[in-house]
Amino acid sequence: MFKFHITGAYDCSYLPEKKACSEVVTPEHQIDTQVYGKLIRAGFRRSGYYTYRPNCAHCDACRSVRVRVSDFSASRTQRRTWKRHQHLSVKQLALQYDPEHYALYQRYQVQRHAGGGMDHDCSEQYHNFLLQSHVDSQLVEFRDRGQLCMVSIIDVLPDGFSSVYTFFDAEVIQASYGTYNILWQIEQCRLRALPYLYLGYWIKENHKMRYKANFRPLEVLQNNRWRLLEERDSF
């Protein structure tokens, strides 16, 4: 029997001027792949073993979104990015700690999220965040001529992939690794005949999350129903 409880208020990491609360699912050990597949369709998300969804009394800015894989059509810019990175080697692994991965994670946090708190994550925090899972999870590493350039954590669910977290070498100018990674995940879903790629939460007011609206058709969970995100809603 699952229990759902609401946390106390804490500083919102997406909209700094606001407070946030989360609805948390327990016990953690009973949340397997099948159960989590149902939870993610209801707007939940996981961080390590911790499964939650926003439950803020005066804000509903966080919206779960997913790409409708069969109808996805890459833009001209996305097609150029896809072609540019076809030489990358890709290896799919079980979740595991690798000092090389952790060093890239640290560099990424400093390059992209300095001052956000995660730029000082120790190896234990990194492990708890990305390498703990009760569901079918994979670690995917991407290399450019042997050099590690990107790592992605993915959950494989009954109806699609859930993109958990991706980090990469952000010092490579105009590489668009993040865009390529989402395109790669969409293609993997297509090859497996999985209908959706879940991209987590999209917040219109947070500029760092606006990129998710570039992958269309994009569905958004609103009032417990998935509906198509209209282009006018994105801006």
C-alpha positions, 0 to 999 in steps of 0.5 A: 500500500502506497502512502502520499505525503506533502513536504513542508515548504522549501525554496523553489529551485526553478523559480527563486522568488517562490516557495515549493512543496512536493507530494512524495510516494512511499515506501520507495522499495515498492516502486518498480518499473511498472508502478513508476510507469503509472506514476510518471503518467500522473506527473510524478518524477524520481530523483534517485529513490525519491519519487515526487511531484510538485504540490504547491498551493499557489503555483502550478508552473511545473508541467510534466511534458512528453514528446509524441515520438511517432509524430515527431519531426525534427526542425532544420536546426535539429537535423543539422545537429543530428548529422553533426554528431553521427560520429560519436560512439555510444555505449549503454551501461548499467548504472555504475560509478565511474570517476571519469563520469563524475569529473564530467558531472562536476565540470558541467555543474560549474559550467552551466549551474554555478551557484545553484548548489549542485556545483559542489555535489560530492561523490555521495550526492552524485551517487544518490541523485543519479545512480540509485534506482528501483526501475529499469535504468541505463547509463549511456556514455557518448564519446568523441574519438575516445574522449568522454563528452556526454553522459545520460541517465534514462529510465526505460518504461512500458510506454517510453523513455524517461530522460532523468538527467544529462550532463556534457562538456559545455565548453565545446562551443556550439556543440548542442550536445543536449539537443543531440541527446534528446534526438538520440533518445527519441530515435531509440524510442522509435526503434523500440516502438515506444510512443513517448519520451518523458522530459520531466517538468517544463516551466514557461517562466524558466528560460533554462527549460524552454528548450523542451518546447522545441521538440514537437509535438509535445504533450503537457499534463494539465488537470490530470489529462495529457493534451497537445502543447500549442505553440502559443502556450510556449512563449 
